[in-house]
Amino acid sequence: MVDNSLISALCEGLGERAVLLNEPMSKHTTFRIGGPADVLVMPQTEEQAAFVVRSCRAASVPLRVIGRGSDLLVADTGLSGVVMKIAGNLADVRVNGSRIEAQAGASNARIAEAAAQAALTGYEFAAGIPGTVGGAAIMNAGAYGGEFRDVACRLVCLNAAGEVVSLRAYEAQWGYRCSAMDTTNTIVLRVILQLMPGNTQDIRDRMADLSRRRREKQPLEMPSAGSTFKRPVGYFAGKLIEDAGLRGFSIGGAQVSQKHTGFVVNADGATASDVRTLIREVQRRVRENSGVDLHPEVRCWGFKDE
């Protein structure tokens, strides 16, 4: 539990409306699953975000950061400590020549639209990625041949002590769905993207084509956390799952999507336990069938073996 003195400090620093107690995480994840967080805070400014980090550090209280919760599975028992939600408030997007500077809470779709309006190409791949640009930076999000690291030139972050630091692209150490920020408790505040001049119509045509392909191939009509598994080297996760005979396989309310076997969906009031059990069963059967280990792309929070 979070001590009342920390709650009082957070209310004073952020305002009472920005501090929610026992807040269901099902309201803040695209899976629509998750028990309550002890405290959920929604800072309005980067300075307030830094204040939250320093306050939690001083009180020795665990702090987790989310955007839209689009890659997240939260345990049914919820989360201890403080959750800081960046999406929605820290969402300013500015175009400066061929560069875009965006706060971490801005959606990828909004940034792609800003780029299109400015006739800048390079971020079309991310238009349909449902999370924030902060999450894209942390995970080196990618789709349809593009990755975040292809266009990022600098990041403004908070380190574990709540100090503002600037990272150049090489310092982020981006890999496949990973980064240095992910392993050092570094919070992304802003990103600076370097794009290229392009033709507005070509950019919009590309975005429309990718949107169509997503609608046709992915279960966007059902709650999920996007692609459930990372892509194994030399394979496609969906094909391995299909070959294991798991299309439509379900446990409780969780199901391997009928439309795209790389997705686990909340088909009918799934619990986090349903989803976690299904993920593990898919891993077991794929390993048994093909000898390949699948590793979840979805982040699992609040479980005993987290």
C-alpha positions as CSV (number, residue, x, y, z in Angstrom):
1,M,0.0,0.0,0.0
2,V,1.0,3.6,-0.6
3,D,1.6,5.7,2.6
4,N,-0.9,8.5,3.1
5,S,2.0,11.0,3.3
6,L,3.0,10.2,-0.3
7,I,-0.7,10.4,-1.5
8,S,-1.0,13.8,0.2
9,A,2.2,15.0,-1.5
10,L,1.1,13.8,-4.9
11,C,-2.3,15.5,-4.5
12,E,-0.6,18.7,-3.5
13,G,1.9,18.6,-6.4
14,L,-0.5,17.4,-9.1
15,G,-4.0,18.4,-7.9
16,E,-6.5,16.0,-6.4
17,R,-8.2,15.3,-9.7
18,A,-4.9,13.9,-11.1
19,V,-4.5,11.3,-8.3
20,L,-6.8,8.3,-8.4
21,L,-6.9,5.7,-5.6
22,N,-7.6,2.0,-6.3
23,E,-8.1,2.7,-10.0
24,P,-9.1,-0.3,-12.1
25,M,-6.3,-0.9,-14.7
26,S,-9.0,-2.4,-17.0
27,K,-9.8,1.3,-17.8
28,H,-6.3,2.0,-18.9
29,T,-5.3,-1.0,-21.0
30,T,-6.4,-2.0,-24.5
31,F,-7.0,-5.6,-23.3
32,R,-9.6,-4.0,-21.0
33,I,-8.2,-6.3,-18.2
34,G,-6.5,-5.5,-14.9
35,G,-7.1,-5.1,-11.2
36,P,-6.7,-1.9,-9.3
37,A,-3.6,0.2,-9.0
38,D,-3.0,1.5,-5.5
39,V,-2.5,5.0,-6.9
40,L,-2.7,6.2,-10.5
41,V,-1.5,9.7,-11.3
42,M,-1.8,11.8,-14.4
43,P,0.7,14.6,-14.6
44,Q,-0.1,17.6,-16.7
45,T,3.5,18.7,-17.3
46,E,7.0,17.3,-17.6
47,E,7.9,19.0,-14.4
48,Q,5.0,17.2,-12.6
49,A,6.2,13.9,-14.1
50,A,9.7,14.6,-12.6
51,F,8.1,15.4,-9.3
52,V,6.3,12.1,-9.3
53,V,9.5,10.2,-9.9
54,R,11.4,12.0,-7.2
55,S,8.5,11.6,-4.7
56,C,8.2,7.9,-5.2
57,R,11.9,7.5,-5.1
58,A,12.1,9.4,-1.8
59,A,9.3,7.2,-0.3
60,S,10.8,4.0,-1.7
61,V,7.5,3.2,-3.5
62,P,7.5,1.3,-6.8
63,L,6.6,3.5,-9.8
64,R,5.4,2.2,-13.2
65,V,4.7,4.2,-16.3
66,I,2.1,3.6,-18.9
67,G,0.9,5.3,-22.1
68,R,-2.3,3.8,-23.5
69,G,-1.6,0.4,-22.1
70,S,-1.6,-1.1,-25.5
71,D,1.1,-3.7,-24.9
72,L,0.2,-4.5,-21.3
73,L,-1.5,-7.3,-19.3
74,V,-2.1,-6.4,-15.7
75,A,-2.8,-9.1,-13.1
76,D,-6.3,-9.5,-11.8
77,T,-5.0,-8.6,-8.3
78,G,-3.8,-5.3,-9.5
79,L,-0.6,-3.3,-8.9
80,S,1.0,-2.1,-5.8
81,G,2.7,1.3,-5.7
82,V,2.1,4.2,-8.1
83,V,1.2,4.1,-11.8
84,M,2.0,7.2,-13.8
85,K,-0.1,7.6,-17.0
86,I,1.6,9.8,-19.6
87,A,-1.0,9.4,-22.5
88,G,-3.4,12.2,-23.0
89,N,-1.8,15.1,-21.1
90,L,1.8,15.1,-22.2
91,A,0.9,15.0,-25.9
92,D,2.2,18.2,-27.6
93,V,3.4,17.7,-31.2
94,R,5.4,20.3,-33.1
95,V,6.8,20.4,-36.6
96,N,10.1,22.2,-37.2
97,G,11.3,21.9,-40.7
98,S,11.8,18.2,-41.4
99,R,11.8,17.3,-37.7
100,I,9.0,16.6,-35.4
101,E,9.3,17.1,-31.6
102,A,6.6,15.2,-29.7
103,Q,5.9,14.6,-26.0
104,A,5.8,11.0,-25.0
105,G,2.0,10.9,-24.5
106,A,1.2,11.8,-28.1
107,S,-0.3,8.9,-30.1
108,N,1.6,7.4,-33.0
109,A,-1.5,8.2,-35.2
110,R,-1.4,11.8,-34.3
111,I,2.3,12.1,-35.1
112,A,1.8,10.3,-38.4
113,E,-1.0,12.8,-39.2
114,A,1.1,15.8,-38.3
115,A,3.8,14.4,-40.6
116,A,1.4,13.9,-43.5
117,Q,0.1,17.5,-43.1
118,A,3.7,18.8,-43.3
119,A,4.5,16.5,-46.3
120,L,7.1,14.6,-44.2
121,T,7.6,10.9,-44.9
122,G,9.1,8.2,-42.7
123,Y,6.5,7.7,-40.0
124,E,3.7,6.1,-42.1
125,F,4.5,2.7,-40.7
126,A,3.5,3.8,-37.2
127,A,0.2,5.3,-38.0
128,G,-1.7,2.2,-37.0
129,I,0.4,1.3,-34.0
130,P,-2.1,1.9,-31.2
131,G,0.2,3.2,-28.4
132,T,2.1,6.4,-27.7
133,V,5.3,7.6,-29.2
134,G,6.9,7.2,-25.7
135,G,6.0,3.5,-25.8
136,A,7.3,3.3,-29.4
137,A,10.6,4.7,-28.2
138,I,10.9,2.3,-25.3
139,M,10.0,-0.8,-27.4
140,N,11.5,0.3,-30.7
141,A,8.1,-0.3,-32.2
142,G,7.9,-1.4,-35.8
143,A,5.6,-2.5,-38.5
144,Y,5.6,-3.0,-42.3
145,G,9.3,-2.7,-42.7
146,G,9.8,0.4,-40.5
147,E,11.1,0.8,-36.9
148,F,11.2,3.7,-34.5
149,R,15.0,3.8,-34.5
150,D,14.9,4.5,-38.3
151,V,13.6,8.0,-37.6
152,A,14.6,8.9,-34.1
153,C,17.5,11.3,-33.6
154,R,17.2,12.3,-29.9
155,L,15.2,11.7,-26.8
156,V,14.6,13.8,-23.7
157,C,14.1,11.5,-20.7
158,L,13.9,11.3,-16.9
159,N,16.4,9.0,-15.3
160,A,15.7,6.9,-12.2
161,A,16.5,9.9,-9.9
162,G,14.0,12.1,-11.7
163,E,16.6,14.2,-13.5
164,V,16.1,15.3,-17.1
165,V,18.7,13.8,-19.5
166,S,19.1,14.0,-23.2
167,L,19.9,10.8,-25.2
168,R,21.3,10.7,-28.7
169,A,20.0,7.9,-30.9
170,Y,23.0,5.6,-30.4
171,E,22.7,5.9,-26.6
172,A,19.2,4.4,-26.8
173,Q,20.8,1.1,-27.9
174,W,17.7,0.0,-29.8
175,G,17.3,-3.6,-30.6
176,Y,14.3,-5.8,-31.6
177,R,11.5,-4.5,-29.4
178,C,13.9,-3.3,-26.7
179,S,16.1,-0.4,-25.7
180,A,18.4,0.9,-23.0
181,M,15.6,2.9,-21.5
182,D,13.7,-0.3,-20.9
183,T,16.4,-1.8,-18.7
184,T,17.5,1.4,-16.8
185,N,14.1,2.7,-15.5
186,T,14.4,5.7,-17.9
187,I,11.2,7.5,-18.7
188,V,10.8,9.1,-22.1
189,L,9.4,12.6,-22.0
190,R,9.9,13.8,-25.5
191,V,11.2,12.5,-28.8
192,I,12.8,14.3,-31.8
193,L,12.2,12.6,-35.1
194,Q,14.1,13.3,-38.3
195,L,11.8,12.7,-41.3
196,M,12.2,13.4,-45.0
197,P,10.3,15.7,-47.4
198,G,7.8,13.8,-49.4
199,N,4.6,14.1,-51.4
200,T,1.5,14.6,-49.3
201,Q,-0.7,12.4,-51.5
202,D,1.9,9.6,-51.6
203,I,2.2,9.7,-47.8
204,R,-1.6,9.6,-47.4
205,D,-1.9,6.8,-49.9
206,R,0.7,4.8,-48.0
207,M,-1.1,5.3,-44.7
208,A,-4.4,4.4,-46.2
209,D,-2.9,1.2,-47.7
210,L,-1.4,0.1,-44.3
211,S,-4.7,0.9,-42.5
212,R,-6.6,-1.3,-45.0
213,R,-4.1,-4.1,-44.5
214,R,-4.4,-3.9,-40.8
215,R,-8.2,-4.0,-40.9
216,E,-8.2,-7.0,-43.2
217,K,-5.6,-9.0,-41.3
218,Q,-5.8,-8.0,-37.7
219,P,-8.6,-8.4,-35.1
220,L,-8.9,-4.7,-34.5
221,E,-12.6,-5.1,-33.4
222,M,-11.6,-7.1,-30.3
223,P,-9.7,-6.0,-27.2
224,S,-6.1,-7.1,-27.3
225,A,-2.5,-5.9,-26.7
226,G,-1.5,-6.2,-30.4
227,S,1.0,-8.9,-31.4
228,T,1.3,-11.2,-28.5
229,F,4.7,-12.7,-29.3
230,K,8.0,-11.4,-30.6
231,R,9.0,-12.6,-34.0
232,P,11.4,-15.6,-33.7
233,V,14.5,-15.4,-35.8
234,G,13.7,-17.1,-39.1
235,Y,10.0,-17.6,-38.4
236,F,6.6,-15.9,-38.1
237,A,4.9,-16.4,-34.7
238,G,1.5,-16.5,-36.3
239,K,2.5,-19.3,-38.7
240,L,4.0,-21.4,-35.8
241,I,0.8,-21.0,-33.8
242,E,-1.3,-21.9,-36.8
243,D,0.8,-25.0,-37.5
244,A,0.3,-26.1,-33.9
245,G,-3.4,-26.1,-34.6
246,L,-4.2,-23.3,-32.2
247,R,-6.3,-21.0,-34.4
248,G,-9.4,-20.1,-32.2
249,F,-8.0,-22.0,-29.2
250,S,-9.4,-20.5,-26.0
251,I,-9.0,-20.7,-22.3
252,G,-11.8,-19.0,-20.4
253,G,-12.6,-15.7,-22.1
254,A,-9.1,-15.5,-23.8
255,Q,-8.7,-16.7,-27.4
256,V,-6.1,-17.1,-30.1
257,S,-7.6,-14.9,-32.7
258,Q,-9.5,-16.6,-35.6
259,K,-8.4,-13.7,-37.8
260,H,-4.7,-13.5,-37.0
261,T,-3.1,-16.3,-34.9
262,G,-0.4,-13.9,-33.7
263,F,-2.9,-12.1,-31.5
264,V,-4.5,-13.3,-28.2
265,V,-7.8,-11.4,-27.8
266,N,-10.2,-10.8,-25.0
267,A,-13.1,-12.6,-26.6
268,D,-15.6,-12.8,-23.8
269,G,-14.8,-11.2,-20.5
270,A,-11.3,-12.7,-20.2
271,T,-9.4,-12.4,-16.9
272,A,-5.6,-11.7,-16.8
273,S,-5.2,-15.3,-15.6
274,D,-7.1,-16.6,-18.7
275,V,-4.7,-14.6,-20.9
276,R,-1.5,-15.6,-19.1
277,T,-2.5,-19.3,-19.0
278,L,-3.4,-19.2,-22.7
279,I,0.0,-17.5,-23.6
280,R,1.9,-20.2,-21.7
281,E,-0.1,-23.0,-23.3
282,V,0.6,-21.6,-26.8
283,Q,4.3,-21.4,-25.9
284,R,4.2,-25.0,-24.8
285,R,2.4,-26.4,-27.8
286,V,4.5,-24.4,-30.3
287,R,7.7,-25.6,-28.6
288,E,6.4,-29.2,-28.7
289,N,5.3,-28.9,-32.4
290,S,8.2,-27.0,-33.9
291,G,10.9,-26.8,-31.3
292,V,10.8,-23.0,-31.4
293,D,10.5,-20.9,-28.2
294,L,8.0,-18.0,-28.4
295,H,8.7,-14.9,-26.2
296,P,5.8,-12.6,-25.3
297,E,5.9,-9.1,-26.7
298,V,3.1,-8.2,-24.2
299,R,4.3,-7.0,-20.8
300,C,2.9,-8.8,-17.8
301,W,2.6,-6.7,-14.6
302,G,1.6,-7.7,-11.1
303,F,2.0,-11.4,-11.4
304,K,3.9,-13.3,-8.7
305,D,6.6,-14.4,-11.2
306,E,6.8,-11.1,-13.0
